[in-house]
Amino acid sequence: MNETRSSNFSVRLLQFIIPNSTFIILLASCSVQKQIAKSAKENVLNTAALQTAHVGISMYEPETNKYWFNYQGDKYFVPASNTKIPTCYAALKYLGDSLVGVRYEYYDDSTITIFPTGDPTLLHEDFKNQPVVDFLKNDKKSFYLFNSNWNETALGSGWSWNDYNADYMAERSAFPVAGNLIKIKLESYNYELHKNNRRSIRLNWMITPKYFKGSINDFFILPFKEAALRIMQDSVIEKTSLQKFFIRRNWGDNSLSLIYGNSRFVSDEIPFHTNNDSTATDILKNDYSINIQLQRRIKYYDPPVPPFIIHSQPTDSLLKPMMHRSDNFFAEQSLLMVSNERLGVMNDEKIIDTLLKTDFKDLPQKPRWVDGSGLSRYNLFTPQDFVAILSKMKNEFGMERIKVIFPTGGEGTISSYYKNENGYLYAKTGTLSGVVSLSGYLFTKKNKLLIFSILVNNHQSSATDVRRAVEKFVQGIRNKY
């Protein structure tokens, strides 16, 4: 327990690091601490949803350099998608105003060498303007993709491998295309009645990218007992039964199978196997008539930094959806892009080590940071770490820019929460099984700006119950102060 206790003094001293300088920060008066501590106990710590959970709360006022409240603020927690906060900071600092879509160089009179940067906006449905595609389509030379700057794995450290079929775990790559997802929609069913009242079904799909249209195996894989029972009974499969399935991609390739399930299939998004960017080049060739040859090495060719750049999108147009909808793919690729810009190679471990030794060297506690999105449970941060990073963001980039990138009440991942705090709370959520987190900025009714971080681990309740308890606590702070 690290709850602040009262003493004979009206204030206490706490050593804390703020961007680029070391400050002695005063804790708020004991009366404020006691009031917030009471509210935290009533609304968070002693609620049924959180009584057995691990909780950390830090609330800091940057104007006065005072901590209003610290409860286990120096303890480590799995932060889930709050990990996107340091990723966002790094992207704001090192990706410039516009993303580098690709770098390129003229290899000879007839050949252009393309150097990927990890930009996730290429052919992504969120971005209608596609400068890189326009460049590739309009230049009639031969293209070679030189992706030797990729020094990572498709899945991140500590990711749950059996979630590979889920849309939130798209593979990472040097040259992502269309979000590295297959979008599948079932447009219609056609039923055919055969002898002995047997029915068959023909399924009509809408699939993007079109390259994957031939990937679906149009037959059901039934559980063994179900299949055996139907064979034994020579049963007729009803229409409603035929509509109940889900689609699973094979682990090592892009073939898709229909798996008999419990709910009716309508649509899905499934990560495709990137296969070291060969899938991306196949999509460009087949769907867009852009022929790019993939080369890990071009013989006798080890170029310097390529001299030409195609910028793709404004950086904030990537970071806003990353933070609003907690887009894991955008976060992972953003950190890899930072790595490429700073180190010339895409590698999480190397860029995280660099950032922890430079920009984040003064954090109150050294985090364990392993990926860009927070999918990994290997990540460990303290509430005070997030307060420090959020303080750096405010000081270096300004609240007006942050207000655009972070969701406010009633928007994004907090669309069902903090609706009365719209325009007064800007925060990033985080959720994994047993994990709920919320870190950001709060303007109180007396117009005081607070930077806060609330991390909950190992709860056994519903995430909604935990979020509502945290919401009540935060709303109380805003209304009272």
RODO-2510 file (C-alpha; in nm, 4 decimals, decimal comma):
residues 481
     n   res          X          Y          Z
     1     m     0,0000     0,0000     0,0000
     2     n     0,1297     0,3462    -0,0893
     3     e    -0,1615     0,5583     0,0203
     4     t    -0,0525     0,8993     0,1474
     5     r    -0,0966     0,9341     0,5242
     6     s    -0,1613     1,2546     0,7168
     7     s     0,1048     1,4061     0,9408
     8     n     0,1661     1,7125     1,1556
     9     f     0,2614     1,9067     0,8446
    10     s     0,0184     2,0540     0,5949
    11     v     0,2355     1,9369     0,3060
    12     r     0,4877     1,6636     0,2375
    13     l     0,7704     1,6414    -0,0142
    14     l     0,7954     1,3895    -0,2956
    15     q     1,0819     1,3475    -0,5387
    16     f     0,9469     1,3289    -0,8938
    17     i     1,0824     1,3726    -1,2427
    18     i     0,9223     1,6086    -1,4905
    19     p     1,0432     1,6381    -1,8525
    20     n     1,4060     1,7527    -1,8828
    21     s     1,4337     1,8645    -1,5189
    22     t     1,4196     1,7325    -1,1647
    23     f     1,1705     1,9012    -0,9335
    24     i     1,0805     1,8718    -0,5675
    25     i     0,7042     1,8395    -0,5901
    26     l     0,4740     1,9300    -0,3047
    27     l     0,1935     1,6979    -0,2174
    28     a    -0,1402     1,8724    -0,1924
    29     s    -0,2711     1,9725     0,1478
    30     c    -0,3725     1,6912     0,3778
    31     s    -0,7368     1,7967     0,3673
    32     v    -0,7511     1,7504    -0,0126
    33     q    -0,5626     1,4222     0,0129
    34     k    -0,8023     1,2959     0,2783
    35     q    -1,1065     1,3955     0,0758
    36     i    -0,9786     1,2237    -0,2380
    37     a    -0,8664     0,9205    -0,0372
    38     k    -1,2161     0,8901     0,1081
    39     s    -1,3720     0,9152    -0,2374
    40     a    -1,1261     0,6571    -0,3759
    41     k    -1,2179     0,4131    -0,1000
    42     e    -1,5926     0,4639    -0,1386
    43     n    -1,6114     0,4659    -0,5166
    44     v    -1,3218     0,2421    -0,6206
    45     l    -1,1270     0,0459    -0,3611
    46     n    -1,4172    -0,0773    -0,1496
    47     t    -1,6630    -0,1452    -0,4304
    48     a    -1,7613    -0,5064    -0,4901
    49     a    -1,6042    -0,4953    -0,8371
    50     l    -1,2584    -0,4008    -0,7051
    51     q    -1,2245    -0,5288    -0,3498
    52     t    -0,9891    -0,8104    -0,4527
    53     a    -0,8178    -0,6227    -0,7379
    54     h    -0,4823    -0,4446    -0,7441
    55     v    -0,5320    -0,0709    -0,7955
    56     g    -0,2956     0,2216    -0,8542
    57     i    -0,4074     0,5865    -0,8661
    58     s    -0,2001     0,8994    -0,9276
    59     m    -0,3427     1,2502    -0,9636
    60     y    -0,1090     1,5392    -1,0312
    61     e    -0,1593     1,9126    -1,0863
    62     p     0,1080     2,0430    -1,3272
    63     e     0,0441     2,4115    -1,2545
    64     t     0,1516     2,3771    -0,8908
    65     n     0,3754     2,0696    -0,9266
    66     k     0,1596     1,9025    -0,6635
    67     y     0,0403     1,5480    -0,6369
    68     w    -0,3165     1,5598    -0,5200
    69     f    -0,3289     1,1871    -0,4543
    70     n    -0,1045     0,8824    -0,4786
    71     y    -0,2233     0,5336    -0,4046
    72     q     0,0325     0,2726    -0,5075
    73     g     0,1471     0,5148    -0,7732
    74     d     0,4972     0,3663    -0,7751
    75     k     0,3794     0,0061    -0,8153
    76     y     0,3918    -0,1793    -1,1480
    77     f     0,0786    -0,2799    -1,3381
    78     v    -0,0032    -0,4398    -1,6720
    79     p    -0,1342    -0,1294    -1,8524
    80     a    -0,3055    -0,2884    -2,1570
    81     s    -0,3671    -0,0199    -2,4206
    82     n    -0,2347     0,2605    -2,2008
    83     t     0,0917     0,1405    -2,3574
    84     k    -0,0194     0,3405    -2,6607
    85     i     0,0565     0,6590    -2,4635
    86     p     0,4394     0,6293    -2,4830
    87     t     0,3991     0,5046    -2,8416
    88     c     0,1967     0,8171    -2,9226
    89     y     0,4590     1,0390    -2,7606
    90     a     0,7369     0,8804    -2,9684
    91     a     0,5339     0,9163    -3,2885
    92     l     0,4559     1,2818    -3,2158
    93     k     0,8230     1,3532    -3,1605
    94     y     0,9898     1,1537    -3,4359
    95     l     0,7468     1,1074    -3,7267
    96     g     0,7202     1,4733    -3,8188
    97     d     0,4094     1,6444    -3,9527
    98     s     0,3628     1,3903    -4,2328
    99     l     0,4341     1,0190    -4,2469
   100     v     0,7103     0,8888    -4,4692
   101     g     0,5181     0,6477    -4,6910
   102     v     0,8199     0,5046    -4,8734
   103     r     1,1746     0,5980    -4,9556
   104     y     1,3089     0,5188    -5,2989
   105     e     1,6135     0,5409    -5,5206
   106     y     1,6747     0,4996    -5,8910
   107     y     1,8794     0,1823    -5,9131
   108     d     1,9413     0,2253    -6,2860
   109     d     1,7603     0,3767    -6,5837
   110     s     1,4813     0,1192    -6,5732
   111     t     1,4598     0,0194    -6,2068
   112     i     1,3420     0,1909    -5,8876
   113     t     1,4266     0,0437    -5,5504
   114     i     1,1516     0,0895    -5,2896
   115     f     1,2443     0,1023    -4,9215
   116     p     0,9405     0,0445    -4,6967
   117     t     0,8928     0,2425    -4,3771
   118     g     0,6203     0,0425    -4,2009
   119     d     0,3521     0,3002    -4,2928
   120     p     0,0130     0,1366    -4,2105
   121     t    -0,1956     0,3791    -4,4187
   122     l    -0,1134     0,2204    -4,7574
   123     l    -0,4473     0,1220    -4,9149
   124     h    -0,6154     0,1459    -4,5746
   125     e    -0,9860     0,2268    -4,6047
   126     d    -0,9533     0,5208    -4,3631
   127     f    -0,7302     0,7072    -4,6087
   128     k    -0,8779     0,7844    -4,9487
   129     n    -0,5803     0,9838    -5,0734
   130     q    -0,2969     0,7430    -5,1588
   131     p     0,0181     0,9230    -5,2773
   132     v     0,2343     0,6093    -5,2637
   133     v    -0,0080     0,4122    -5,4823
   134     d    -0,0289     0,7028    -5,7276
   135     f     0,3499     0,7065    -5,7499
   136     l     0,3717     0,3307    -5,8066
   137     k     0,0986     0,3320    -6,0703
   138     n     0,2227     0,6323    -6,2645
   139     d     0,5906     0,5453    -6,2936
   140     k     0,6419     0,2788    -6,5599
   141     k     0,9783     0,1565    -6,4374
   142     s     1,0342    -0,1784    -6,2681
   143     f     1,0080    -0,1774    -5,8882
   144     y     1,2039    -0,3784    -5,6352
   145     l     1,1086    -0,3824    -5,2693
   146     f     1,4216    -0,3804    -5,0570
   147     n     1,2990    -0,4729    -4,7063
   148     s     1,6213    -0,5685    -4,5320
   149     n     1,5434    -0,2968    -4,2718
   150     w     1,2820    -0,5345    -4,1259
   151     n     1,4250    -0,6930    -3,8127
   152     e     1,1094    -0,8048    -3,6343
   153     t     0,8536    -1,0844    -3,6109
   154     a     0,4975    -1,0642    -3,7377
   155     l     0,3559    -1,1133    -3,3866
   156     g     0,4831    -0,9199    -3,0867
   157     s     0,6568    -1,0408    -2,7735
   158     g     0,4090    -1,1940    -2,5295
   159     w     0,1108    -1,1828    -2,7663
   160     s    -0,1453    -1,4584    -2,7260
   161     w    -0,0717    -1,6630    -3,0376
   162     n    -0,4142    -1,8324    -3,0421
   163     d    -0,5724    -1,4902    -3,1045
   164     y    -0,4000    -1,4746    -3,4430
   165     n    -0,7386    -1,5009    -3,6184
   166     a    -0,8802    -1,1936    -3,4389
   167     d    -0,9001    -0,8572    -3,6148
   168     y    -0,7243    -0,6785    -3,3276
   169     m    -0,4064    -0,8812    -3,3838
   170     a    -0,3098    -0,8032    -3,7428
   171     e     0,0445    -0,9077    -3,8255
   172     r     0,3146    -0,6424    -3,8286
   173     s     0,5223    -0,5932    -4,1423
   174     a     0,7633    -0,3587    -4,3186
   175     f     0,5237    -0,2945    -4,6072
   176     p     0,1661    -0,3271    -4,4769
   177     v    -0,1239    -0,3158    -4,7207
   178     a    -0,4954    -0,2658    -4,6444
   179     g    -0,4347    -0,2897    -4,2712
   180     n    -0,3014    -0,6437    -4,3211
   181     l    -0,6638    -0,7629    -4,2948
   182     i    -0,8982    -0,9681    -4,5111
   183     k    -1,2486    -0,8170    -4,4991
   184     i    -1,5195    -1,0751    -4,5632
   185     k    -1,8932    -1,0144    -4,6009
   186     l    -2,1510    -1,2810    -4,6850
   187     e    -2,3789    -1,1256    -4,9450
   188     s    -2,6243    -1,4107    -5,0073
   189     y    -2,7042    -1,7796    -4,9679
   190     n    -2,8269    -2,0002    -5,2494
   191     y    -2,9867    -2,3298    -5,1418
   192     e    -3,0215    -2,6373    -5,3587
   193     l    -3,2470    -2,9339    -5,2834
   194     h    -3,1129    -3,2733    -5,3913
   195     k    -3,2346    -3,6316    -5,3785
   196     n    -3,3418    -3,7695    -5,0413
   197     n    -3,4213    -3,4139    -4,9273
   198     r    -3,0546    -3,3295    -4,8899
   199     r    -2,9718    -2,9633    -4,9133
   200     s    -2,6546    -2,7901    -5,0199
   201     i    -2,5645    -2,4243    -4,9983
   202     r    -2,3734    -2,1896    -5,2218
   203     l    -2,2250    -1,8870    -5,0491
   204     n    -2,1660    -1,5584    -5,2289
   205     w    -1,8910    -1,3450    -5,0789
   206     m    -1,7649    -0,9888    -5,0956
   207     i    -1,3948    -1,0054    -5,0116
   208     t    -1,1291    -0,7349    -5,0034
   209     p    -0,8558    -0,7322    -5,1073
   210     k    -0,9869    -0,9249    -5,4098
   211     y    -0,6656    -1,1256    -5,4122
   212     f    -0,8144    -1,3489    -5,1390
   213     k    -1,1333    -1,4433    -5,3266
   214     g    -0,9984    -1,7883    -5,4019
   215     s    -0,8810    -1,8517    -5,0476
   216     i    -1,2075    -1,9727    -4,8924
   217     n    -1,2767    -2,3446    -4,8778
   218     d    -1,6556    -2,3537    -4,9248
   219     f    -1,7263    -2,6487    -4,7033
   220     f    -1,8015    -2,6839    -4,3342
   221     i    -1,5582    -2,8337    -4,0890
   222     l    -1,7866    -2,9928    -3,8300
   223     p    -1,6893    -3,1039    -3,4807
   224     f    -1,6255    -3,4799    -3,4822
   225     k    -1,9312    -3,5733    -3,2736
   226     e    -2,1601    -3,3488    -3,4780
   227     a    -2,0336    -3,4903    -3,8069
   228     a    -2,0611    -3,8509    -3,6851
   229     l    -2,4161    -3,7961    -3,5575
   230     r    -2,5318    -3,6535    -3,8881
   231     i    -2,3795    -3,9391    -4,0831
   232     m    -2,5414    -4,1953    -3,8545
   233     q    -2,8854    -4,0325    -3,8704
   234     d    -2,8607    -3,9435    -4,2387
   235     s    -3,0058    -3,6117    -4,1243
   236     v    -3,1134    -3,3111    -4,3247
   237     i    -2,9233    -2,9919    -4,2417
   238     e    -3,1657    -2,7037    -4,2038
   239     k    -3,1104    -2,3599    -4,3575
   240     t    -3,0628    -2,1944    -4,0211
   241     s    -2,8016    -2,4532    -3,9326
   242     l    -2,6128    -2,3888    -4,2542
   243     q    -2,5880    -2,0192    -4,1697
   244     k    -2,4092    -2,0814    -3,8399
   245     f    -2,0340    -2,0778    -3,8872
   246     f    -1,7230    -1,8679    -3,8480
   247     i    -1,4143    -1,8381    -4,0684
   248     r    -1,0670    -1,9335    -3,9569
   249     r    -0,7410    -1,8723    -4,1392
   250     n    -0,4846    -2,1483    -4,1362
   251     w    -0,1891    -2,0662    -3,9133
   252     g     0,0876    -2,0786    -4,1747
   253     d    -0,0849    -1,9547    -4,4902
   254     n    -0,3862    -1,7621    -4,6173
   255     s    -0,6341    -2,0421    -4,6810
   256     l    -0,9651    -1,9870    -4,5045
   257     s    -1,1971    -2,2553    -4,3673
   258     l    -1,5630    -2,2452    -4,2624
   259     i    -1,5970    -2,3801    -3,9100
   260     y    -1,9413    -2,4869    -3,7880
   261     g    -2,0447    -2,2590    -3,5028
   262     n    -2,3262    -2,1291    -3,2856
   263     s    -2,4066    -1,7958    -3,4491
   264     r    -2,5003    -1,6753    -3,7926
   265     f    -2,2123    -1,5390    -3,9992
   266     v    -2,2533    -1,1878    -4,1387
   267     s    -1,9043    -1,0408    -4,1804
   268     d    -1,5574    -1,0542    -4,0321
   269     e    -1,2078    -0,9117    -4,0601
   270     i    -0,9234    -1,1613    -4,0385
   271     p    -0,5495    -1,0868    -4,0375
   272     f    -0,3704    -1,2253    -4,3395
   273     h    -0,0330    -1,3946    -4,3238
   274     t     0,2139    -1,1305    -4,4419
   275     n     0,4851    -1,3807    -4,5361
   276     n     0,7687    -1,1293    -4,5243
   277     d     0,5801    -0,8798    -4,7447
   278     s     0,5271    -1,1239    -5,0316
   279     t     0,1499    -1,1142    -4,9671
   280     a     0,1566    -0,7344    -4,9957
   281     t     0,3369    -0,7433    -5,3303
   282     d     0,0925    -1,0111    -5,4553
   283     i    -0,2036    -0,7899    -5,3603
   284     l    -0,0565    -0,4884    -5,5400
   285     k     0,0136    -0,6965    -5,8478
   286     n    -0,3228    -0,8721    -5,8687
   287     d    -0,5592    -0,6008    -5,7435
   288     y    -0,3871    -0,2856    -5,8687
   289     s    -0,1664    -0,4025    -6,1572
   290     i     0,1429    -0,2800    -5,9733
   291     n     0,4244    -0,5258    -6,0218
   292     i     0,6809    -0,5094    -5,7416
   293     q     0,9474    -0,7749    -5,7120
   294     l     1,0432    -0,8561    -5,3551
   295     q     1,4160    -0,8701    -5,2908
   296     r     1,5821    -0,9198    -4,9534
   297     r     1,9126    -0,8294    -5,1179
   298     i     2,0007    -0,6848    -5,4532
   299     k     2,3319    -0,8263    -5,5665
   300     y     2,6318    -0,6010    -5,4997
   301     y     2,4014    -0,3331    -5,3701
   302     d     2,4121    -0,1910    -5,0188
   303     p     2,2774     0,1633    -5,0559
   304     p     2,3066     0,4645    -4,8257
   305     v     1,9920     0,6391    -4,7009
   306     p     1,7629     0,6637    -5,0061
   307     p     1,7478     1,0197    -5,1324
   308     f     1,3794     1,0386    -5,2344
   309     i     1,0680     1,0336    -5,0171
   310     i     0,6959     0,9988    -5,0776
   311     h     0,4953     1,1363    -4,7854
   312     s     0,1623     0,9644    -4,7342
   313     q    -0,0637     1,1149    -4,4644
   314     p    -0,0567     1,3800    -4,1903
   315     t     0,0852     1,2137    -3,8800
   316     d    -0,2049     1,3177    -3,6570
   317     s    -0,4531     1,1543    -3,8970
   318     l    -0,2910     0,8234    -3,7988
   319     l    -0,2564     0,8975    -3,4272
   320     k    -0,6175     1,0100    -3,3778
   321     p    -0,7781     0,6754    -3,4746
   322     m    -0,4941     0,4962    -3,2953
   323     m    -0,6008     0,6630    -2,9698
   324     h    -0,9756     0,6996    -3,0309
   325     r    -1,0496     0,3397    -3,1252
   326     s    -0,7363     0,1974    -2,9643
   327     d    -0,6097     0,0625    -3,2948
   328     n    -0,3428    -0,1985    -3,2158
   329     f    -0,2178    -0,2222    -3,5734
   330     f    -0,1659     0,1529    -3,6058
   331     a     0,0165     0,1561    -3,2723
   332     e     0,2484    -0,1304    -3,3610
   333     q     0,3352     0,0158    -3,6988
   334     s     0,3818     0,3641    -3,5498
   335     l     0,6477     0,2379    -3,3102
   336     l     0,8173     0,0484    -3,5940
   337     m     0,8124     0,3640    -3,8060
   338     v     0,9784     0,5546    -3,5213
   339     s     1,2400     0,2795    -3,5058
   340     n     1,3013     0,3073    -3,8775
   341     e     1,3348     0,6864    -3,8645
   342     r     1,5672     0,6903    -3,5655
   343     l     1,7687     0,3715    -3,6135
   344     g     1,7280     0,2753    -3,9788
   345     v     1,5806    -0,0597    -3,8789
   346     m     1,2359    -0,1755    -3,7632
   347     n     1,2793    -0,3430    -3,4269
   348     d     1,0766    -0,2922    -3,1080
   349     e     1,3453    -0,3962    -2,8631
   350     k     1,6042    -0,1605    -3,0105
   351     i     1,3804     0,1463    -3,0311
   352     i     1,2307     0,0892    -2,6848
   353     d     1,5794     0,0584    -2,5367
   354     t     1,6792     0,3812    -2,7121
   355     l     1,3705     0,5709    -2,5921
   356     l     1,4123     0,4509    -2,2334
   357     k     1,7718     0,5740    -2,2359
   358     t     1,6875     0,9120    -2,3886
   359     d     1,3376     1,0596    -2,3845
   360     f     1,2168     0,8461    -2,0951
   361     k     1,5376     0,8225    -1,8941
   362     d     1,3873     1,0366    -1,6148
   363     l     1,0681     0,8389    -1,5579
   364     p     1,0009     0,7819    -1,1874
   365     q     1,0210     0,4045    -1,2322
   366     k     1,1782     0,2297    -1,5291
   367     p     0,9014     0,0510    -1,7195
   368     r     0,9134    -0,2907    -1,8745
   369     w     0,7993    -0,2005    -2,2254
   370     v     0,7879    -0,4588    -2,5039
   371     d     0,5389    -0,3574    -2,7753
   372     g     0,3610    -0,0581    -2,9215
   373     s    -0,0016    -0,1466    -2,8558
   374     g    -0,0260    -0,3080    -2,5131
   375     l    -0,1380    -0,6488    -2,6391
   376     s     0,1444    -0,8062    -2,4384
   377     r     0,1107    -0,8761    -2,0682
   378     y     0,4880    -0,8423    -2,0444
   379     n     0,4396    -0,4634    -2,0345
   380     l     0,4692    -0,3138    -1,6836
   381     f     0,4242     0,0574    -1,6062
   382     t     0,3424     0,2550    -1,2926
   383     p     0,0729     0,5235    -1,2628
   384     q     0,3510     0,7767    -1,1969
   385     d     0,5191     0,6749    -1,5226
   386     f     0,2064     0,7626    -1,7181
   387     v     0,1679     1,0937    -1,5338
   388     a     0,5277     1,1792    -1,6285
   389     i     0,4809     1,0828    -1,9958
   390     l     0,1523     1,2719    -2,0205
   391     s     0,3242     1,5750    -1,8638
   392     k     0,5962     1,5559    -2,1290
   393     m     0,3325     1,5368    -2,4025
   394     k     0,1524     1,8453    -2,2718
   395     n     0,4737     2,0441    -2,2331
   396     e     0,6231     1,9514    -2,5696
   397     f     0,3184     1,9339    -2,7979
   398     g     0,0507     2,1412    -2,6242
   399     m    -0,2977     2,0608    -2,5025
   400     e    -0,4696     2,1800    -2,8200
   401     r    -0,2978     1,9107    -3,0262
   402     i    -0,3583     1,6500    -2,7559
   403     k    -0,7305     1,7361    -2,7489
   404     v    -0,7553     1,6338    -3,1147
   405     i    -0,5631     1,3083    -3,0760
   406     f    -0,7057     1,1824    -2,7441
   407     p    -1,0754     1,0904    -2,7172
   408     t    -1,2929     1,2972    -2,4863
   409     g    -1,6056     1,1938    -2,2972
   410     g    -1,8640     1,0238    -2,5191
   411     e    -1,6140     0,9534    -2,7984
   412     g    -1,4019     0,6611    -2,9134
   413     t    -1,3409     0,3934    -2,6542
   414     i    -1,5136     0,6096    -2,3910
   415     s    -1,8228     0,6717    -2,6063
   416     s    -2,0450     0,5239    -2,3334
   417     y    -1,8692     0,7015    -2,0479
   418     y    -1,7953     1,0545    -1,9225
   419     k    -2,0598     1,2110    -2,1466
   420     n    -2,0959     1,5032    -1,9060
   421     e    -1,7176     1,5446    -1,9243
   422     n    -1,7090     1,5984    -2,3000
   423     g    -1,4468     1,8651    -2,3584
   424     y    -1,3165     1,8342    -2,0030
   425     l    -1,1655     1,4848    -1,9952
   426     y    -0,9172     1,3524    -2,2535
   427     a    -0,7961     1,0023    -2,1781
   428     k    -0,6758     0,6679    -2,3094
   429     t    -0,8455     0,3490    -2,2002
   430     g    -0,6937     0,0036    -2,1705
   431     t    -0,8594    -0,3354    -2,1417
   432     l    -0,7422    -0,6934    -2,1183
   433     s    -0,8938    -0,9811    -1,9263
   434     g    -0,8685    -0,8705    -1,5624
   435     v    -0,7191    -0,5330    -1,6622
   436     v    -0,8830    -0,1901    -1,6856
   437     s    -0,6839     0,1318    -1,7163
   438     l    -0,7520     0,4989    -1,7777
   439     s    -0,4862     0,7710    -1,8011
   440     g    -0,5121     1,1243    -1,9280
   441     y    -0,6127     1,4824    -1,8550
   442     l    -0,9033     1,6220    -1,6516
   443     f    -1,0197     1,9834    -1,6298
   444     t    -1,2116     2,0363    -1,3069
   445     k    -1,5091     2,2694    -1,2688
   446     k    -1,2762     2,5209    -1,1058
   447     n    -1,0661     2,5005    -1,4243
   448     k    -0,7737     2,3170    -1,2684
   449     l    -0,5898     2,0792    -1,5027
   450     l    -0,5091     1,7405    -1,3503
   451     i    -0,2987     1,4670    -1,5080
   452     f    -0,4006     1,1264    -1,3810
   453     s    -0,3505     0,7535    -1,4196
   454     i    -0,5754     0,4808    -1,2770
   455     l    -0,4589     0,1222    -1,3327
   456     v    -0,6572    -0,1846    -1,2231
   457     n    -0,5199    -0,5391    -1,2437
   458     n    -0,6550    -0,8821    -1,1513
   459     h    -1,0179    -0,7862    -1,1084
   460     q    -1,2713    -1,0685    -1,1274
   461     s    -1,5700    -0,8518    -1,2118
   462     s    -1,6985    -0,7260    -1,5440
   463     a    -1,4921    -0,4565    -1,7129
   464     t    -1,8068    -0,2409    -1,7293
   465     d    -1,8508    -0,2495    -1,3511
   466     v    -1,4878    -0,1481    -1,3016
   467     r    -1,5135     0,1344    -1,5558
   468     r    -1,8300     0,2663    -1,3913
   469     a    -1,6613     0,2696    -1,0511
   470     v    -1,3625     0,4609    -1,1934
   471     e    -1,5989     0,6955    -1,3774
   472     k    -1,7834     0,7829    -1,0566
   473     f    -1,4558     0,8572    -0,8815
   474     v    -1,3231     1,0782    -1,1642
   475     q    -1,6533     1,2633    -1,1974
   476     g    -1,6459     1,3349    -0,8240
   477     i    -1,2997     1,4902    -0,8530
   478     r    -1,4081     1,7077    -1,1461
   479     n    -1,7286     1,8290    -0,9777
   480     k    -1,5737     1,9051    -0,6378
   481     y    -1,2522     2,0769    -0,7337
***
